[in-house]
């Protein structure tokens, strides 16, 4: 029986080494297959039931089994396709076959072969014919679905998104070099906006001023002293307030002349004054002006208490400091500085250029305007005010305190943009440097965009399928799941470097997979050099088993020859 046992053992050895050779051959053949996992061979001995004592035991036969190496990753190399991907760490791509494209619940397979490309139906399919599955992402909300479907990238255009907010930053000078400022060599008040673009002046006159101490009551002239007169006393004080400027105090003493008062009034923004031949001081103001007198009651019987209000440009119109008409547009541009521009989009994706200008109203007080009609003429509105802005002495924005301004129904050249929010931010709009110049460090952005055609599809490091469109926008389309298994070595191998779930592998877990490497591929984990080393060992073992078989045959021949 020992000779027959040797023959049986050698035969199983030949069979086991043949299986090992088959695995080696398959590994070598797939050494360049993307995502391939080699099969190693394990050998186990089978011991026949012999005696319980060591002296009675004999070596048994052998059986060869395949051992999966799914847990061993291949080298990850860079690729030139935006849709190629590799898994860095454990896990598998969730895929299906072509039949699964038409199934409500596609049959699932798993693979590490990430050489996916778009086919003619815009499905992501790898070279083995497996279609990638993923979770759809809602483009409006960004919500990710919990149900995987075959990834089919739609070539529908990205819809336009209307602009709702303009983000703005700039640093404003304390004294802007407007065109008016430059051509008048910095004349007084030339840095301020020309008030005549908003209103006509309000003209008023004082009572006739005369020398109250003179027997003949002589009318005052520009060179005359204000004291003594019928309107002023030695303790008289005038408080002057024009527009948004701080109030100014004018003290009257024995040396104060009429010309001093005229110079004070003419030095105020939008105010002109002169004394006429009747001794009256004629005052006109384009802006709200108040003149209040305090002190001893003058001999005229009343103290100065004058209130001026800006008058409308047209006799039949109304005063509106929030708009600039077409016939005043050039004067406005001459007395303001450029504030940049930004392209915004309506609900149809129509681009509209919004041009901005800054006008200084008073020290540290500005107004921002936008051009609503670039071709306005006559009394058509050309510029509209966005908001008034105030800064403290340190150049920080104080009003509006929120740094936000809402513009209802913004319109440019007849194209309605709806409600737009200007976001300045308390630190983005400043008046830091006390310099003469224009607005600097201007930066604008907005949240709208036109519609766009799909131009490219790629995968990012977070495992999202990204659509890139002709409007320079990108959109997340699908989330790629990574499946892991408790016993991945128990997965069933199928054609195309793929696997299917079995009862012993466990169900897929999509929580703990590795990360995705975009524009990369995982190579086969079969190493040619190592496979050749195993091939040599297998060949020698096979030859040895053959030798055992031939030797046992010779021994049987010898026994038969004895009988003969």
C-alpha positions as CSV (number, residue, x, y, z in Angstrom):
1,X,0.0,0.0,0.0
2,X,2.9,2.4,0.6
3,X,3.8,2.5,-3.1
4,X,0.2,3.2,-4.1
5,X,0.1,5.9,-1.4
6,X,3.2,7.4,-2.9
7,X,1.6,7.4,-6.3
8,X,-1.6,9.0,-4.9
9,X,0.4,11.7,-3.1
10,X,2.5,12.5,-6.2
11,X,-0.6,12.7,-8.3
12,X,-2.2,15.2,-5.9
13,X,1.1,17.1,-5.9
14,X,1.0,17.4,-9.7
15,X,-2.6,18.6,-9.5
16,X,-1.8,21.2,-6.8
17,X,1.2,22.5,-8.7
18,X,-0.9,22.7,-11.9
19,X,-3.4,24.9,-10.1
20,X,-0.5,27.0,-8.8
21,X,0.8,27.3,-12.3
22,X,-2.7,28.3,-13.5
23,X,-2.9,31.2,-11.0
24,X,0.7,32.3,-11.8
25,X,-0.2,32.3,-15.5
26,X,-3.3,34.4,-14.9
27,X,-1.4,36.8,-12.7
28,X,1.3,37.3,-15.4
29,X,-1.3,37.7,-18.1
30,X,-3.1,40.4,-16.0
31,X,0.0,42.2,-14.8
32,X,-1.0,45.3,-16.8
33,X,-4.8,45.0,-16.1
34,X,-6.1,48.1,-14.2
35,X,-7.2,47.3,-10.7
36,X,-6.5,43.6,-11.1
37,X,-6.0,41.6,-7.8
38,X,-3.7,38.6,-8.2
39,X,-4.5,35.1,-6.9
40,X,-1.9,33.4,-4.8
41,X,-2.0,29.7,-4.1
42,X,-2.1,28.0,-0.6
43,X,-1.3,24.3,-0.1
44,X,-2.8,22.1,2.6
45,X,-2.0,18.5,3.4
46,X,-4.6,15.8,3.7
47,X,-3.7,13.1,6.2
48,X,-5.2,9.6,5.9
49,X,-6.5,8.0,9.1
50,X,-3.6,5.9,10.3
51,X,-2.5,4.8,13.7
52,X,-2.7,6.9,16.8
53,X,1.0,6.5,17.4
54,X,3.6,8.6,15.6
55,X,5.3,5.4,14.3
56,X,2.1,4.4,12.5
57,X,1.5,7.8,10.8
58,X,2.4,8.7,7.2
59,X,2.5,11.9,5.2
60,X,-0.7,12.6,3.3
61,X,-1.7,14.0,0.0
62,X,-2.0,17.8,-0.8
63,X,-4.7,20.1,-2.0
64,X,-4.2,23.6,-3.5
65,X,-6.6,26.5,-2.9
66,X,-6.6,30.0,-4.3
67,X,-6.0,32.9,-1.9
68,X,-7.3,36.3,-2.7
69,X,-5.1,39.5,-2.4
70,X,-7.9,42.0,-2.5
71,X,-6.5,43.8,0.5
72,X,-3.2,44.6,-1.3
73,X,-3.4,47.8,-3.3
74,X,-1.5,48.2,-6.6
75,X,0.6,51.2,-7.4
76,X,-1.3,54.4,-8.1
77,X,-0.1,56.3,-11.1
78,X,-1.1,59.6,-12.6
79,X,-3.4,59.7,-15.7
80,X,-4.3,62.2,-18.3
81,X,-8.1,61.7,-18.2
82,X,-10.3,63.9,-16.0
83,X,-12.7,61.0,-15.3
84,X,-10.0,58.4,-14.4
85,X,-9.8,57.7,-10.7
86,X,-8.2,55.5,-8.1
87,X,-9.0,54.5,-4.5
88,X,-6.3,55.4,-2.0
89,X,-7.1,52.9,0.8
90,X,-9.7,50.2,1.2
91,X,-12.8,49.9,-0.8
92,X,-14.3,49.4,-4.2
93,X,-16.2,51.4,-6.8
94,X,-19.9,50.5,-7.0
95,X,-20.7,49.5,-10.6
96,X,-23.3,47.6,-12.7
97,X,-23.4,45.8,-16.0
98,X,-25.2,47.0,-19.1
99,X,-28.4,45.2,-18.1
100,X,-28.4,47.3,-14.9
101,X,-28.9,50.5,-16.9
102,X,-32.5,49.4,-17.5
103,X,-33.2,47.9,-14.1
104,X,-35.0,49.8,-11.4
105,X,-32.6,48.3,-8.9
106,X,-29.4,47.6,-10.8
107,X,-27.4,44.5,-10.0
108,X,-24.3,45.6,-8.1
109,X,-20.7,44.7,-8.8
110,X,-17.5,46.1,-7.2
111,X,-14.2,47.0,-8.8
112,X,-11.0,48.9,-8.3
113,X,-10.6,49.5,-12.0
114,X,-11.2,53.3,-12.2
115,X,-10.6,53.9,-15.9
116,X,-14.0,55.4,-16.5
117,X,-14.9,57.4,-19.6
118,X,-18.1,58.9,-21.0
119,X,-19.7,56.7,-23.7
120,X,-22.1,57.8,-26.4
121,X,-25.0,57.8,-24.0
122,X,-23.0,59.9,-21.5
123,X,-22.6,57.0,-19.0
124,X,-19.3,56.6,-17.1
125,X,-18.1,53.1,-18.1
126,X,-14.7,51.5,-17.6
127,X,-12.7,49.4,-20.1
128,X,-14.2,46.2,-18.8
129,X,-17.7,47.4,-19.6
130,X,-18.9,48.2,-16.0
131,X,-20.9,51.3,-15.4
132,X,-20.2,53.5,-12.4
133,X,-22.9,54.2,-9.9
134,X,-23.3,57.2,-7.7
135,X,-25.6,59.3,-5.6
136,X,-27.3,62.2,-7.5
137,X,-26.7,65.7,-6.1
138,X,-29.5,68.3,-6.2
139,X,-27.9,71.2,-8.1
140,X,-30.2,73.8,-6.4
141,X,-29.7,72.6,-2.7
142,X,-26.6,70.5,-2.9
143,X,-28.5,67.7,-1.1
144,X,-27.1,64.2,-1.8
145,X,-29.5,61.4,-2.6
146,X,-29.3,58.1,-0.6
147,X,-30.0,55.9,-3.6
148,X,-27.3,55.0,-6.0
149,X,-28.0,55.0,-9.7
150,X,-25.9,54.5,-12.8
151,X,-24.1,57.8,-13.5
152,X,-25.3,59.4,-16.7
153,X,-24.1,63.0,-17.1
154,X,-26.7,65.2,-18.7
155,X,-25.6,67.6,-21.4
156,X,-28.4,70.0,-20.6
157,X,-27.1,73.5,-20.1
158,X,-26.7,75.0,-16.7
159,X,-29.6,77.5,-16.1
160,X,-28.8,81.1,-15.5
161,X,-28.8,82.4,-12.0
162,X,-30.0,86.0,-11.5
163,X,-27.8,88.3,-9.4
164,X,-29.1,89.1,-5.9
165,X,-26.0,90.5,-4.3
166,X,-23.0,92.7,-5.2
167,X,-20.0,92.5,-2.9
168,X,-18.0,95.7,-2.9
169,X,-14.8,96.9,-1.4
170,X,-12.8,100.1,-1.8
171,X,-10.8,102.7,0.0
172,X,-12.0,106.3,-0.5
173,X,-9.8,109.4,-0.2
174,X,-10.6,112.1,2.2
175,X,-10.4,114.7,-0.6
176,X,-11.2,113.3,-4.0
177,X,-9.5,114.8,-7.1
178,X,-12.6,115.3,-9.2
179,X,-12.3,116.9,-12.6
180,X,-13.7,120.1,-10.9
181,X,-11.0,120.0,-8.3
182,X,-8.3,119.6,-10.9
183,X,-9.4,122.3,-13.2
184,X,-9.9,124.8,-10.4
185,X,-6.5,124.0,-8.8
186,X,-8.2,122.8,-5.6
187,X,-10.6,125.7,-5.1
188,X,-12.6,125.8,-2.0
189,X,-15.4,123.1,-2.0
190,X,-14.3,121.8,-5.4
191,X,-13.8,118.4,-3.9
192,X,-17.5,118.2,-3.1
193,X,-20.3,117.1,-5.5
194,X,-21.8,120.0,-7.6
195,X,-25.1,120.6,-5.9
196,X,-26.5,122.2,-9.1
197,X,-27.0,118.7,-10.6
198,X,-29.7,118.1,-8.0
199,X,-31.5,121.4,-7.5
200,X,-31.9,125.1,-8.3
201,X,-30.9,127.6,-5.6
202,X,-33.2,129.1,-3.1
203,X,-32.6,132.9,-3.1
204,X,-33.4,135.0,0.0
205,X,-32.4,138.4,1.3
206,X,-31.8,139.9,4.7
207,X,-33.4,143.2,5.8
208,X,-31.6,146.3,4.6
209,X,-28.6,146.8,6.9
210,X,-27.8,150.3,8.0
211,X,-25.5,152.1,10.4
212,X,-27.9,152.2,13.3
213,X,-25.6,154.7,15.2
214,X,-25.5,157.2,12.4
215,X,-28.0,160.1,12.4
216,X,-28.5,159.5,8.7
217,X,-28.8,155.7,9.0
218,X,-26.3,155.1,6.1
219,X,-26.8,151.7,4.3
220,X,-23.9,149.2,4.8
221,X,-21.6,148.2,2.1
222,X,-19.1,145.4,1.8
223,X,-16.4,147.4,3.5
224,X,-18.7,148.5,6.3
225,X,-18.3,147.3,9.9
226,X,-21.2,145.2,11.1
227,X,-21.2,147.0,14.4
228,X,-23.0,149.2,15.2
229,X,-25.9,148.3,12.8
230,X,-29.6,147.8,13.0
231,X,-29.1,143.9,12.9
232,X,-26.2,143.1,15.1
233,X,-25.0,143.8,18.6
234,X,-21.5,143.2,20.1
235,X,-22.6,139.8,21.5
236,X,-24.3,138.6,18.3
237,X,-23.4,135.0,17.2
238,X,-24.5,133.4,13.9
239,X,-24.8,129.6,13.6
240,X,-24.7,128.4,10.0
241,X,-25.6,124.8,8.9
242,X,-25.6,123.7,5.3
243,X,-26.6,120.2,4.1
244,X,-24.7,117.3,5.7
245,X,-21.8,119.6,6.8
246,X,-21.2,120.3,10.5
247,X,-22.6,123.6,11.9
248,X,-20.3,126.5,11.8
249,X,-20.2,129.5,14.2
250,X,-19.6,133.1,13.1
251,X,-18.7,135.5,15.9
252,X,-19.2,139.2,15.4
253,X,-16.9,141.8,17.1
254,X,-16.0,145.4,16.6
255,X,-13.7,144.6,13.6
256,X,-16.0,142.3,11.7
257,X,-17.0,143.7,8.3
258,X,-19.8,142.8,5.9
259,X,-17.2,141.3,3.6
260,X,-16.1,138.9,6.4
261,X,-19.7,137.6,6.6
262,X,-19.9,137.4,2.8
263,X,-16.7,135.4,2.7
264,X,-18.0,133.1,5.4
265,X,-21.2,132.4,3.4
266,X,-19.4,132.1,0.1
267,X,-17.1,129.6,1.6
268,X,-19.9,127.2,2.4
269,X,-20.8,124.4,0.0
270,X,-23.4,125.5,-2.5
271,X,-23.9,128.9,-1.0
272,X,-23.4,132.3,-2.6
273,X,-23.9,135.7,-1.0
274,X,-23.5,139.4,-2.0
275,X,-24.7,142.8,-0.7
276,X,-26.8,144.9,-3.0
277,X,-27.2,148.6,-3.3
278,X,-30.2,148.5,-1.0
279,X,-28.0,147.2,1.8
280,X,-29.6,143.7,1.7
281,X,-27.4,140.6,1.8
282,X,-28.7,138.4,-1.0
283,X,-28.1,134.7,-0.2
284,X,-28.8,131.7,-2.3
285,X,-28.2,128.0,-1.5
286,X,-28.5,124.8,-3.5
287,X,-28.7,122.8,-0.3
288,X,-30.6,123.1,2.9
289,X,-29.2,126.1,4.8
290,X,-30.1,127.5,8.2
291,X,-28.9,130.8,9.6
292,X,-29.7,131.4,13.3
293,X,-28.7,134.5,15.3
294,X,-28.3,134.5,19.1
295,X,-27.5,137.4,21.5
296,X,-29.0,140.7,22.4
297,X,-32.1,141.6,20.4
298,X,-31.0,144.0,17.6
299,X,-32.8,147.4,16.9
300,X,-34.4,145.9,13.8
301,X,-36.7,144.1,16.1
302,X,-35.8,140.5,15.0
303,X,-32.8,138.2,14.9
304,X,-31.8,136.5,11.7
305,X,-33.7,133.2,11.3
306,X,-33.4,132.1,7.7
307,X,-34.2,128.6,6.4
308,X,-33.3,127.8,2.8
309,X,-34.6,124.7,0.9
310,X,-33.2,123.3,-2.4
311,X,-35.6,124.0,-5.3
312,X,-36.5,121.6,-8.1
313,X,-34.5,121.8,-11.3
314,X,-37.8,122.2,-13.3
315,X,-40.5,124.6,-12.3
316,X,-43.1,121.8,-12.6
317,X,-40.8,119.1,-11.0
318,X,-39.9,118.1,-7.5
319,X,-36.5,118.2,-5.7
320,X,-34.9,114.7,-5.6
321,X,-31.3,114.4,-4.4
322,X,-31.3,110.7,-5.2
323,X,-31.2,111.0,-8.9
324,X,-29.2,112.8,-11.6
325,X,-30.9,113.7,-14.9
326,X,-29.4,113.3,-18.3
327,X,-28.8,117.1,-18.8
328,X,-26.8,117.2,-15.5
329,X,-24.9,113.9,-16.0
330,X,-21.7,115.6,-17.3
331,X,-21.7,118.0,-14.4
332,X,-22.2,115.1,-12.0
333,X,-19.3,113.2,-13.5
334,X,-17.1,116.3,-13.3
335,X,-17.7,116.4,-9.5
336,X,-17.5,112.7,-8.6
337,X,-15.0,109.9,-8.9
338,X,-15.2,106.5,-10.5
339,X,-16.2,103.6,-8.2
340,X,-15.7,100.7,-10.6
341,X,-18.2,98.5,-12.3
342,X,-19.6,95.0,-12.1
343,X,-21.5,92.8,-14.6
344,X,-24.7,91.4,-13.1
345,X,-27.3,89.0,-14.7
346,X,-31.1,89.0,-14.9
347,X,-33.2,85.9,-14.6
348,X,-32.6,85.1,-18.3
349,X,-28.8,85.4,-17.9
350,X,-28.7,88.7,-19.8
351,X,-25.5,90.5,-18.7
352,X,-25.8,94.1,-17.5
353,X,-22.9,96.4,-16.7
354,X,-23.5,98.4,-13.5
355,X,-21.2,101.5,-13.4
356,X,-20.6,103.1,-10.0
357,X,-19.5,106.6,-8.9
358,X,-18.7,108.2,-5.6
359,X,-19.7,111.8,-4.7
360,X,-18.5,113.5,-1.5
361,X,-21.3,115.5,0.2
362,X,-19.4,116.7,3.2
363,X,-16.3,115.7,5.2
364,X,-16.4,111.9,5.7
365,X,-19.8,111.7,4.1
366,X,-20.2,110.1,0.7
367,X,-23.0,109.0,-1.7
368,X,-22.7,106.0,-4.1
369,X,-24.6,106.3,-7.4
370,X,-25.1,103.8,-10.2
371,X,-25.7,104.5,-13.9
372,X,-29.3,103.5,-14.7
373,X,-29.4,104.9,-18.2
374,X,-26.3,105.4,-20.2
375,X,-28.1,107.3,-22.9
376,X,-30.3,109.6,-20.8
377,X,-31.1,113.0,-22.1
378,X,-33.0,116.0,-20.7
379,X,-34.9,115.2,-17.6
380,X,-34.5,111.4,-18.0
381,X,-32.8,109.8,-15.0
382,X,-29.2,108.9,-15.7
383,X,-27.8,108.1,-12.2
384,X,-29.5,106.8,-9.1
385,X,-28.2,106.9,-5.6
386,X,-27.4,103.6,-3.9
387,X,-26.9,104.9,-0.4
388,X,-25.2,107.6,1.8
389,X,-22.1,106.4,3.6
390,X,-20.5,108.0,6.7
391,X,-17.0,107.4,8.2
392,X,-15.5,108.2,11.5
393,X,-12.3,110.1,12.0
394,X,-10.3,106.9,11.8
395,X,-11.7,106.1,8.3
396,X,-14.1,103.3,9.5
397,X,-17.6,102.9,8.1
398,X,-20.2,104.0,10.6
399,X,-23.3,104.2,8.5
400,X,-25.0,102.0,7.3
401,X,-24.0,100.1,10.5
402,X,-24.8,96.7,8.9
403,X,-22.7,97.3,5.8
404,X,-25.7,96.2,3.7
405,X,-27.8,98.3,1.4
406,X,-30.9,97.0,-0.5
407,X,-31.7,98.4,-3.9
408,X,-35.3,97.6,-5.0
409,X,-35.8,97.0,-8.7
410,X,-32.3,97.9,-9.9
411,X,-32.6,98.8,-13.6
412,X,-30.0,99.5,-16.2
413,X,-30.9,100.7,-19.8
414,X,-34.4,99.2,-19.4
415,X,-33.3,95.8,-18.1
416,X,-34.8,95.1,-14.7
417,X,-32.5,93.2,-12.4
418,X,-35.0,92.9,-9.5
419,X,-33.9,93.5,-5.9
420,X,-30.1,93.7,-5.4
421,X,-28.2,93.8,-2.1
422,X,-25.0,95.8,-1.9
423,X,-22.7,94.2,0.7
424,X,-19.9,96.5,1.7
425,X,-18.9,95.0,5.1
426,X,-17.6,97.2,7.9
427,X,-14.0,96.4,7.0
428,X,-14.3,96.4,3.2
429,X,-15.3,100.0,2.6
430,X,-12.8,102.4,4.3
431,X,-11.5,106.0,4.2
432,X,-8.2,105.2,5.9
433,X,-5.6,107.4,4.2
434,X,-5.8,111.2,4.3
435,X,-4.8,111.6,0.6
436,X,-6.0,113.4,-2.4
437,X,-7.0,111.0,-5.1
438,X,-9.7,108.6,-6.3
439,X,-11.2,105.4,-5.0
440,X,-8.6,102.7,-4.7
441,X,-8.4,99.0,-4.1
442,X,-11.7,98.6,-5.7
443,X,-13.0,95.0,-5.8
444,X,-16.4,93.8,-6.9
445,X,-18.1,90.4,-7.2
446,X,-21.6,89.1,-7.5
447,X,-23.5,85.9,-7.2
448,X,-25.2,85.6,-10.6
449,X,-24.2,84.0,-13.9
450,X,-25.5,83.3,-17.4
451,X,-26.5,79.9,-18.6
452,X,-23.7,77.6,-19.8
453,X,-23.1,74.6,-21.9
454,X,-21.4,71.5,-20.5
455,X,-17.8,71.4,-21.7
456,X,-16.0,68.9,-19.5
457,X,-16.6,66.3,-16.8
458,X,-14.1,65.6,-14.0
459,X,-13.8,64.0,-10.6
460,X,-12.5,65.9,-7.5
461,X,-10.7,64.6,-4.4
462,X,-13.9,64.3,-2.5
463,X,-15.4,61.8,-4.9
464,X,-17.8,64.2,-6.7
465,X,-18.4,64.1,-10.4
466,X,-18.1,67.7,-11.5
467,X,-19.6,69.3,-14.6
468,X,-17.7,72.3,-16.0
469,X,-19.7,74.7,-18.1
470,X,-19.0,77.4,-20.6
471,X,-19.9,80.1,-18.1
472,X,-16.8,79.3,-16.0
473,X,-19.0,77.6,-13.4
474,X,-18.7,74.1,-12.0
475,X,-21.5,72.0,-10.6
476,X,-21.5,68.8,-8.5
477,X,-23.5,66.2,-10.2
478,X,-22.9,62.9,-8.4
479,X,-21.3,61.6,-5.3
480,X,-19.2,58.4,-5.8
481,X,-19.7,55.9,-3.1
482,X,-16.8,53.6,-1.9
483,X,-17.9,50.2,-0.6
484,X,-16.0,48.1,1.9
485,X,-16.6,44.5,3.1
486,X,-16.0,42.8,6.4
487,X,-14.5,39.8,4.6
488,X,-13.5,41.1,1.2
489,X,-11.4,38.0,0.5
490,X,-14.8,36.1,0.2
491,X,-16.0,38.2,-2.7
492,X,-16.7,36.3,-5.9
493,X,-14.5,37.2,-8.8
494,X,-16.2,38.0,-12.1
495,X,-14.9,39.0,-15.5
496,X,-13.3,42.4,-15.9
497,X,-11.4,42.7,-12.6
498,X,-14.7,43.0,-10.7
499,X,-16.3,41.2,-7.8
500,X,-19.8,40.3,-6.6
501,X,-21.1,40.1,-3.1
502,X,-21.5,36.6,-1.4
503,X,-23.1,35.4,1.7
504,X,-19.7,35.1,3.4
505,X,-18.3,38.4,2.3
506,X,-20.9,40.5,4.2
507,X,-22.9,43.4,2.9
508,X,-21.2,46.5,1.5
509,X,-20.5,49.3,3.9
510,X,-20.3,52.8,2.4
511,X,-19.0,54.6,5.4
512,X,-15.4,53.7,5.9
513,X,-13.9,53.5,2.4
514,X,-10.7,55.2,1.3
515,X,-10.3,58.4,-0.5
516,X,-10.5,59.0,-4.3
517,X,-7.4,60.1,-6.3
518,X,-8.6,62.1,-9.3
519,X,-6.8,61.7,-12.7
520,X,-5.1,58.5,-11.5
521,X,-5.3,54.7,-11.9
522,X,-4.4,51.8,-9.7
523,X,-2.1,49.2,-11.4
524,X,-2.4,45.5,-11.0
525,X,-0.9,44.2,-7.8
526,X,0.7,41.3,-9.7
527,X,4.5,41.7,-9.8
528,X,6.2,40.0,-12.8
529,X,9.5,39.4,-10.9
530,X,7.7,37.7,-8.0
531,X,5.5,35.7,-10.3
532,X,8.6,34.4,-12.1
533,X,10.1,33.4,-8.8
534,X,7.0,31.5,-7.9
535,X,7.0,30.0,-11.4
536,X,10.5,28.5,-10.9
537,X,9.5,27.0,-7.5
538,X,6.3,25.6,-9.0
539,X,8.2,24.1,-11.9
540,X,10.7,22.4,-9.6
541,X,7.9,21.0,-7.4
542,X,6.0,19.7,-10.4
543,X,9.2,18.0,-11.7
544,X,9.8,16.5,-8.3
545,X,6.3,15.0,-8.1
546,X,6.8,13.6,-11.6
547,X,10.0,12.0,-10.4
548,X,8.2,10.4,-7.4
549,X,5.5,9.0,-9.7
550,X,8.1,7.5,-12.1
551,X,10.1,6.0,-9.2
552,X,7.0,4.4,-7.8
553,X,6.2,3.0,-11.2
554,X,9.6,1.4,-11.4
555,X,9.2,-0.1,-8.0
556,X,5.9,-1.7,-9.1
557,X,7.6,-3.1,-12.2
558,X,10.2,-4.7,-10.0
559,X,7.5,-6.4,-7.9
560,X,5.9,-7.7,-11.1
561,X,9.2,-9.0,-12.4
562,X,9.5,-11.2,-9.3
563,X,6.4,-13.0,-10.2
564,X,7.6,-13.6,-13.7
